[in-house]
Amino acid sequence: MANSNAVIATRAFGLFYKTFVVGNALPADTVVYGTTPAGFSDVGYTDGGLTFGLDQTRNEIRVDQEFFPVANPISEVTVTMGAELAEFTPANLRLATGLGTLTTLAANATVRGHDDLDITSAFTDSFYTILARIKQADGEVVNIALWKALATGSTSAAITPDSPATIAVEYTGLVDTSTTPGRIATVRDVTPITV
């Protein structure tokens, strides 16, 4: 039977992140859309939607006696999530690249504050758990998580008079080896309470 609630065309979605640690988990099914899940940070506005990719490469096995392949095993898989972040901030630049150190000086009643992203020659990979939350037609949420993700896309921004300056971000899911089998991504479709 067809399910119209599974057809998603919406502006009601958000992208969230937190530093990767072994115990990271999806928000409870009771965390409704519009609520930032505990421990996660919201990237803010995006421009152009959200992408989720599962790219698999197969390696055909052929033998002389058959015209068709006798097997076609997977030789590699890449899982990605991406977006154009529409809030041009040092924190989002750090999130999109994994580069640099972010420091903040809080403003007060007499002094302006600032956020600095200092990119230096010192470099350490930054791993995040990336979470997309999408509101369905039935009001429930689809959660998509990359458990241990690394920023892998190229980042550039253009400042123009008629479009937001966006920061392209793409994350590739790596194997979280703290579980067996190692987890990469989870897609959870929360269903409503039945009457």
Helices and strands as residue ranges (DSSP letters): G 4-6, E 13-19, E 41-42, E 46-58, E 74-85, H 90-97, E 101-105, E 114-118, E 127-135, E 141-151, E 167-174, E 185-189
